[in-house]
Amino acid sequence: MLSNLAVPFVLLWAGARANRGVPVSEALPVDFFCFRRLNDTHQFGCSSDYNGNVGVVHVVRGSKDIEYVESTGPPTKYMALIDDVDLRVDTLDRFAKSNRVSGVLVTQTNKKAQAFSIDDTCPNRYSSFYKGEESCQKNKIDGNKVSSALLRDYPFPIFYVNETLTEKVIVCYNKFNKDTTQNSLYEKRKCSLKMFAPMNAAVDSKTCLRRTQLLSYFTLPTHFCDPLENKNVFALLEASEPAQETVIIAARLDSFSLFSGLAPGADSAVSGIVSLLTLAEALTKVKSSTIRNKNILFALFNGEAFDYIGSSRCILDLTNGGFAYNLGMDNITSIIELNQLFLTTDSEKNWFAHVDAEQYNDPEMRKKLDAILTSLKASGRIVDSVDNDLPPSSARRFLNDKPKLATVVLTNYKQTFANHYYNSIFDSYPHRISDIPKQSEKLQGLLASVGDTVLKMVAPPGSSPAPLEINKQLIDDLLVCYLRNSSCPRFQAVVNSISRKILREEPHSLYVSVSPPSGTTSGSTALTYLSLVRYSGRVVDNVTDAEACLALHRANTERNYTWMYGENPKPSEPGICVEHLATMTTARSPAFDSQDSDELHYSTWTESIWSQPEMSLFIQASVRSQYTALALGFVIFATSLLLSVLIYRKSDDIFEDPNPTQTPASPVAC
Amino acid sequence: MDIRRMETQEKVDLSRKYFLGGCFFLPFLWAVNAVWFFKDAFAKESFPGQNKIRSNVVKSAIGAGIWLIVLITWNVIFQIKRPQWGEFGDRLSAIIPRGIA
């Protein structure tokens, strides 16, 4: 009887092994993944369960598929496969609410979304000093279906992968999962996916930092979260005669997206960084006959996308006297910020110079601001805009701290962002900007106006400095470096044999990230610093090796000396030694270093520690065969039990007694 | 030690020692006492000192029972309320769960 039963089972197993050419289980590489970030009150982002999430693959192409996953399909956990351009916050919310989705796989399609910004409609809402909902809608873009995705917490992992990988999953899906009848889950094998990306931190920043501290007393060597941290980059261009008064030219260094390691920030950050570097180069080149009465401080702030981490730290240092160059807050007279600057459509013809209405209404300040605005407007490329609320910018943070600081923010928009991809995966080449040479030409015009204005601001009263020359080729090259290939000639020129390892073929991510291992700096920050060193510094003649360059700093500690390859290294001149006043300072929110900082609206963002994400594609047995296997297990167990009892009972008959004469009585009563 | 081979008087002494030991917050001694001497206290024919063993066994059993209820109650309260207690809950935990409140 047993053998009769066994035959169909053996056949069934043989059938389960043949997966129609698809491997039973295949590990897939995870390119980019959504992770958990926390602030003072909430957790945001994604996390899988501790052991990973498993679900049946379903390709989502329309509202029918969303309903299928959400309610109409057989009751199980699903892995939704969706194109990046189709990603919507309400879809993800429905997935989360249905409790039937265990993960989302987003495909990189290279198609262009109409609008895509995962930031809040009011970026940095809670560190904004302007109250009132009406004014705070700068990032409210029509057609942006992923608005505020940054500020949501999803109970499943979301991975962002390339099309070749998705193709593999779709092939598997087409072979096994196309039959969508209610019974198919029971009868048929299914193509399934396992996603593993568990996050350690939970609840809020306070909780995860506390847990990290508590753990040091206990056994587990794990760690829960780290504050967001990176470096600010500064360079000082000194006045002709030693002076205290200083003008700041600022830009921001960072951007983000929903996924780790992916923060192109083309317009959000790169437009400002490249403009600042170009201005630094032009202003440093100016002949010494052009007298400057004030210092110019080039400032690149990091972590600005997360409630102004870098600028609030810089302001604190300036106020406490802990800032470089012996500068204090009293020395700063004005600040000009280069914010988002690409003009991509034909209808956009000019930039806007934003000033704060309250400051502009102060007669004394109006005089100063008018002088700046008149000069900016002279070329006709810039239009002034007196706002009730300044655009979200580092300058706004400065203005709040020092109301007497003449503050101008230059942008490509008047009311709402012209950039429809603010802080997202689409704020990149070729989505946000496709024609780099054309863009550099436009920026050249803008920077000429800004440069002339800055020269006038620092010139002695009554003098009229010669027009500034802006290097269009430099803008062009730098845009390529930041947006397409960080291993470009301009970046190759500023590294040396040690720092060259940060160069790579793809652009660097501009995400602020967390404190790197000591002695290292994130790629984008390091390259920006080195570029600023190159463009704001002076090449020292007759120094032909790194040792000699380092020795110069020991002789003159007032200045810094950096050894780099230079534009054309030759065996006789392997590099150049640059004398400069550039520096990097820590951009870490003061909230994590002082106790009573709650009322100052300092950034409280932290990032969770995670286990290395993994993903595997496999064929899940049908529910029927799973039950069959279980039932078979029971049958085998019961049969063998029965058999042993029978054999035991009949042991005397079955086994021959080897020594029949010496048989003692059984010691155990059965 | 095989208690089956012990003298009855020794058993009385031992069960008393276990009961007294259990008074020092050692509920497992009570539990062991109650199980070990249950047969001697209730199932065997009466012998001198059985009443003493019986009283030790009953007291130990009640004590161990109360301990059990207290520990289960605390465990349930802790498991349910720990996330709400915040810092206090974390301080009480030897192993803090990852990724959840």
Interface residues (C-beta under 8 A of the other chain):
Chain A: S47 D49 Y50 P198 M199 N200 A201 A202 V203 T207 R210 R211 L214 L215 F218 T219 L220 T222 F224 S608
Chain B: G86 E87 D90 R91 A94 I95 I96 R98 G99 I100 A101
